[in-house]
């Protein structure tokens, strides 16, 4: 049966994708975690390859057999694994992302990561590979990192514009947090506050100052690469207005150029020749717009904070030393406390879009030393961490302990990159092997 265009894709059908995420009570709230890490060869310290007997593909094949995970395939290529609601997937430059089923507590997330790593890391050792908790490839540059053989990534690599888009795709690794909401108003308040927090969190977790074996002059080169990637789909997806709603976000996606569409086993490259809104009113190679097209276009929209059935916060370098869990605690203390949300809004009450946009451009180089209006980011970061701590205490989950590694840094006015640079220019004597050892994910 042929549906009318209105039945196939309209505002009501798209809006339902977001309202379906509304939780009945706050007791249903959970925390989601996506954790990208960099696999490198132990001997050369270069990015791990996909093909070969010691490649990532063969590693995933053997790991799936040993641990009873299922393949995720693109045509005949293994691009990841799945077990129940957990996945291990590969990003364009072979970055390995662990995406866990949302949990009620950070402790459950931490334990899940440790359990998976206990089976993952020993096999990785057999393949002469190790995972790094670091935001960018320490040695290999994008032009020496072959693209994962996934149809979507080839089209994206050919289309995404910006002088550092290839760096973003092939070299960088980040961590993301996801939080629930119980109404549209709640969703939009959390979305607005998360966007306010995003440049400050980028600074607090900055962890990519060394790239290609040399100091770059930036605390987070990963954040710099996102600043220089396709500004039509990156950055802030809000004007920070309290009137901003689901439909406003949906319209931003509608106005974004379409990169590709998918039909069963076939992928059509669109390469930005029309927006999704134009596609809704027309067609692409004989195809008319469907709800799945919106889902794909929304997945290819890359703001620092993304709206789905939950609020997804995506602007952090990969970090280790338990800072990955501190990141979750930082947001949980604020996102799941009405008082904390209001306290953050009060801090930024007189701030405009331009204030946050200007800060976003200064963070990659200066991180905690960046200026925000008449003060330093590091001063505001202390306030934000204190608000988060009080928010966590009010939730009575004993999770404020997870903030400790972040507090240790923030109270010194530092980020992870500052510690790396002190060592790099001090006792490490610019030795890349020392950086690798310091950022190694775990040892079993």
C-alpha positions in Angstrom: 0.0 0.0 0.0 1.4 3.4 -0.9 1.2 6.0 1.9 0.7 9.7 1.2 3.6 12.0 1.8 2.0 13.4 4.8 1.5 9.9 6.3 5.1 9.0 5.5 6.8 11.9 7.2 5.3 14.8 9.0 5.9 16.8 12.2 3.6 14.7 14.3 5.3 11.4 13.4 8.7 12.9 14.0 7.7 14.5 17.2 6.6 11.2 18.5 10.2 9.9 18.2 11.0 12.4 21.0 7.8 12.2 23.1 8.2 8.4 23.2 11.3 9.0 25.4 9.3 10.7 28.2 9.5 8.7 31.4 6.5 8.2 33.6 8.4 9.1 36.8 11.9 10.2 37.9 12.4 6.7 39.4 12.6 5.5 35.7 15.6 7.8 35.0 18.8 6.1 33.9 22.3 7.0 32.7 23.7 6.1 29.3 27.4 5.9 28.5 29.3 5.7 25.2 33.0 5.2 25.5 35.4 5.5 22.5 39.0 4.4 22.9 41.9 4.4 20.6 43.4 0.9 19.6 47.1 1.2 18.8 49.8 -1.3 18.0 52.0 -2.0 21.0 55.2 -2.1 19.0 54.8 0.9 16.7 52.3 2.9 18.7 50.5 3.6 15.5 46.7 3.2 14.9 45.6 -0.4 14.7 44.7 -1.7 11.2 41.4 -3.2 10.2 42.7 -6.0 8.0 45.3 -8.7 8.6 45.9 -11.5 11.0 46.5 -9.0 13.8 43.9 -6.5 12.6 40.8 -5.2 14.4 38.5 -7.3 12.2 40.1 -10.5 13.1 40.2 -9.5 16.8 36.5 -8.8 16.8 35.8 -12.2 15.0 37.8 -14.1 17.7 36.3 -12.1 20.6 32.8 -12.7 19.3 33.5 -16.5 19.2 35.1 -16.6 22.6 32.6 -14.4 24.5 29.4 -15.2 22.5 28.8 -11.8 20.9 26.9 -11.4 17.6 28.4 -9.7 14.6 27.3 -6.3 13.3 27.9 -6.3 9.5 28.0 -3.8 6.7 27.8 -6.0 3.6 30.3 -8.7 4.6 32.5 -6.6 6.8 32.4 -6.8 10.6 31.9 -3.3 11.9 31.0 -4.2 15.5 29.6 -6.7 17.9 26.4 -6.9 19.9 25.4 -8.8 23.1 21.9 -8.1 24.3 21.7 -4.3 24.7 25.5 -3.7 24.7 27.6 -3.0 21.6 31.2 -2.7 20.6 31.4 -0.8 17.4 34.1 0.7 15.2 34.3 4.4 14.3 35.8 5.5 11.0 39.5 5.3 12.1 39.0 2.1 14.0 38.3 3.8 17.3 36.5 1.2 19.4 33.3 2.4 21.0 31.6 0.6 23.9 28.0 1.5 24.2 26.2 0.2 27.2 22.6 -0.4 28.1 21.5 2.5 30.3 21.8 1.9 34.0 20.4 3.4 37.2 23.7 3.9 38.8 27.2 4.9 37.8 28.5 2.0 39.8 26.6 -0.4 37.5 28.2 1.3 34.4 31.7 1.1 35.9 31.3 -2.6 36.8 30.0 -3.3 33.3 33.0 -1.6 31.7 35.4 -3.5 34.0 33.7 -6.9 33.2 33.9 -6.3 29.5 37.5 -5.1 29.7 38.5 -8.2 31.7 37.7 -10.3 28.6 38.6 -7.7 26.0 42.1 -6.6 27.1 43.8 -10.0 27.4 42.8 -10.9 23.9 43.9 -7.5 22.7 47.3 -8.2 24.2 47.5 -11.4 22.1 46.9 -9.2 19.0 49.7 -6.8 20.1 47.2 -4.0 20.6 46.3 -1.8 23.5 43.5 0.7 24.1 44.2 4.3 25.0 42.1 6.7 27.1 43.1 9.7 25.1 41.3 12.1 22.8 43.3 11.9 19.6 45.7 9.5 17.9 49.1 10.2 19.5 51.2 9.3 16.4 49.2 8.3 13.3 47.7 11.2 11.3 44.5 10.9 9.3 46.2 10.4 6.0 47.9 7.2 7.3 44.7 5.8 8.9 42.6 3.8 6.4 38.9 4.3 6.6 36.8 1.5 8.1 35.1 -0.3 5.2 31.6 0.8 6.0 29.5 2.4 3.2 28.2 5.2 5.4 31.7 6.3 6.4 32.9 6.5 2.8 30.1 8.8 1.8 30.6 10.9 5.0 34.3 11.2 4.4 33.7 12.4 0.8 31.1 14.9 1.9 31.9 16.4 5.3 33.6 19.8 4.7 36.0 21.7 7.0 39.7 21.6 7.1 39.9 19.2 10.0 36.9 16.9 9.2 39.3 14.0 8.3 41.1 14.5 11.6 37.7 14.3 13.5 36.7 11.2 11.7 39.9 9.2 11.8 41.9 10.4 14.7 39.7 11.4 17.6 38.0 9.6 20.5 35.4 10.9 22.9 33.0 9.9 25.7 29.3 10.7 25.8 26.6 10.7 28.5 22.8 10.3 28.0 20.0 11.4 30.4 16.3 10.9 30.6 13.4 13.4 30.9 9.8 13.2 32.2 8.2 15.9 30.0 8.9 18.1 27.1 9.6 21.0 29.4 12.0 18.9 31.4 13.7 17.7 28.2 14.2 21.3 26.9 15.5 22.6 30.3 18.0 19.8 30.5 18.9 20.3 26.8 19.4 24.1 27.4 21.5 23.6 30.5 23.6 20.9 28.9 24.4 23.2 26.1 25.4 25.9 28.6 27.7 23.4 30.3 29.2 22.0 27.2 32.1 24.4 26.6 33.0 24.2 30.3 32.9 20.4 30.3 35.0 20.4 27.1 37.6 22.4 29.1 37.4 20.3 32.2 38.0 17.0 30.3 40.4 18.4 27.7 42.8 15.5 27.0 44.4 15.7 23.5 47.4 18.1 23.5 49.9 15.8 21.8 49.2 14.7 18.2 51.5 13.2 15.6 54.1 12.8 18.4 54.4 16.6 19.0 52.8 19.3 21.1 50.1 21.0 19.2 49.6 24.2 21.1 46.1 23.1 22.0 44.7 21.5 25.1 42.1 19.7 23.2 42.9 19.2 19.5 39.8 17.0 19.3 37.6 20.0 20.1 39.5 22.0 17.5 38.8 19.4 14.9 35.0 19.6 15.6 35.2 23.4 15.3 36.6 22.9 11.8 34.0 20.3 10.6 30.8 21.0 8.7 29.4 23.9 10.8 25.9 23.3 9.2 25.6 20.2 11.4 28.0 20.8 14.3 28.1 23.3 17.3 25.0 24.4 19.3 21.6 23.1 18.3 19.8 25.7 20.3 19.5 29.5 20.6 19.4 29.1 24.4 15.8 30.5 24.5 13.5 29.1 27.2 10.8 28.9 24.5 12.9 26.4 22.5 10.9 23.1 22.0 11.0 19.7 20.3 9.7 21.2 17.0 12.4 23.8 17.0 15.0 21.1 17.2 13.2 19.0 14.6 13.2 22.0 12.2 17.0 22.3 12.6 17.3 18.8 11.4 14.9 19.5 8.6 17.1 22.4 7.4 20.3 20.3 7.4 21.7 19.1 4.1 21.1 15.4 3.5 24.3 13.4 3.2 22.7 10.1 2.2 19.6 7.9 2.4 19.3 4.2 3.0 16.9 1.8 1.2 17.2 -1.8 2.4 20.7 -2.9 1.3 21.3 0.2 -0.9 22.8 3.5 0.2 22.2 6.6 -2.0 24.8 9.4 -1.7 23.0 12.8 -1.7 26.0 14.9 -0.8 24.1 17.9 0.5 22.3 18.7 -2.7 19.1 19.3 -0.8 17.9 19.7 2.8 15.6 17.2 4.5 12.8 19.7 4.2 13.3 19.9 0.4 13.4 16.1 0.3 10.0 15.9 2.1 8.6 18.1 -0.7 10.3 16.2 -3.5 12.2 13.0 -4.1 15.8 11.6 -4.4 16.5 9.2 -7.2 12.8 8.3 -7.3 12.6 7.8 -3.5 10.3 9.8 -1.3 11.0 10.7 2.3 10.1 8.4 5.2 10.5 8.5 8.9 13.6 6.4 8.6 15.1 9.2 6.6 14.6 11.6 9.4 16.2 9.1 11.8 19.3 8.8 9.6 19.6 12.5 9.1 19.2 13.1 12.8 22.0 10.6 13.4 24.2 12.5 10.9 23.5 15.8 12.8 26.4 16.3 15.2 25.8 19.2 17.7 27.7 19.2 21.0 24.4 18.2 22.6 22.0 16.1 20.7 18.3 15.5 21.3 16.8 12.0 21.0 14.5 10.0 23.3 17.0 11.3 25.8 19.5 14.2 26.0 22.9 13.1 24.6 26.0 15.1 25.6 28.9 14.4 23.3 31.6 17.0 23.6 34.3 15.4 25.8 37.7 14.0 25.0 38.2 10.4 26.0 39.7 10.4 29.5 40.9 7.8 32.0 42.0 7.6 35.6 38.3 7.3 36.5 37.5 10.7 35.0 35.2 8.9 32.6 33.0 8.1 35.5 33.5 11.6 37.0 32.0 13.0 33.7 28.9 10.9 34.3 28.7 12.0 37.9 29.2 15.7 37.0 26.1 15.6 34.7 24.0 13.3 36.8 24.4 15.7 39.7 22.9 18.5 37.6 20.6 16.8 35.2 18.7 14.9 37.9 18.4 17.7 40.4 15.8 20.4 39.9 17.7 22.7 42.3 21.0 22.1 40.5 19.5 22.8 37.1 18.1 26.1 38.4 21.5 27.0 40.0 23.3 26.5 36.7 20.7 28.6 34.9 21.1 31.4 37.5 24.9 31.4 36.9 24.3 32.1 33.2 21.1 34.1 33.5 22.6 37.2 31.8 24.6 35.3 29.2 23.8 35.3 25.5 24.3 32.9 22.7 27.4 34.8 21.5 29.0 34.4 25.0 28.8 30.6 24.7 29.7 30.6 21.0 32.8 32.7 21.6 33.9 30.5 24.5 33.5 27.4 22.4 36.1 28.8 20.0 38.6 29.6 22.8 38.4 26.4 24.7 40.5 24.2 22.5 43.6 26.3 23.0 43.2 27.5 26.6 40.8 25.1 28.2 40.5 26.1 31.9 42.5 29.3 31.3 40.0 30.6 28.8 38.1 33.8 29.5 34.4 33.8 29.8 33.1 37.4 30.0 35.0 38.9 33.0 36.2 35.7 34.6 38.1 32.5 33.9 36.6 29.2 33.0 38.4 27.5 35.9 36.6 29.7 38.4 33.2 28.9 37.0 34.1 25.2 36.7 34.6 25.1 40.5 31.1 26.5 41.0 29.6 24.0 38.6 31.4 21.0 40.2 30.1 22.2 43.6 26.6 22.4 42.3 26.9 18.9 40.9 28.2 17.6 44.2 25.2 19.0 46.1 22.9 17.6 43.4 24.4 14.1 43.8 24.1 14.3 47.6 20.4 15.2 47.3 19.9 12.0 45.2 21.1 9.8 48.1 23.0 7.4 45.8 26.5 7.9 47.3 27.7 8.8 43.9 29.4 12.1 44.8 32.6 10.0 45.4 32.8 9.7 41.6 33.5 13.4 41.4 36.7 13.2 43.3 39.2 12.9 40.4 37.5 15.8 38.7 37.5 17.8 41.9 41.2 17.2 42.3 41.9 18.8 38.9 39.3 21.6 39.0 40.3 22.8 42.4 43.8 23.3 41.0 42.4 25.0 37.9 43.7 22.3 35.7 42.4 19.8 33.1 44.0 16.4 32.1 45.9 18.0 29.3 47.7 20.3 31.7 49.0 17.2 33.6 50.1 15.6 30.4 51.9 18.8 29.2 53.7 19.2 32.6 55.0 15.6 32.2 55.7 15.9 28.5 57.9 19.0 29.0 59.3 17.6 32.2 60.1 14.0 33.3 58.8 12.4 30.1 61.3 14.5 28.0 58.9 14.4 25.0 58.9 10.6 24.9 55.8 9.4 23.2 56.2 6.0 24.9 55.6 7.7 28.3 52.4 9.2 27.0 51.2 5.8 25.7 51.9 4.2 29.1 50.1 7.1 30.9 47.0 6.9 28.8 46.8 3.1 28.5 43.2 2.1 29.4 43.9 -0.8 31.7 46.2 -3.8 32.3 45.1 -7.3 33.0 
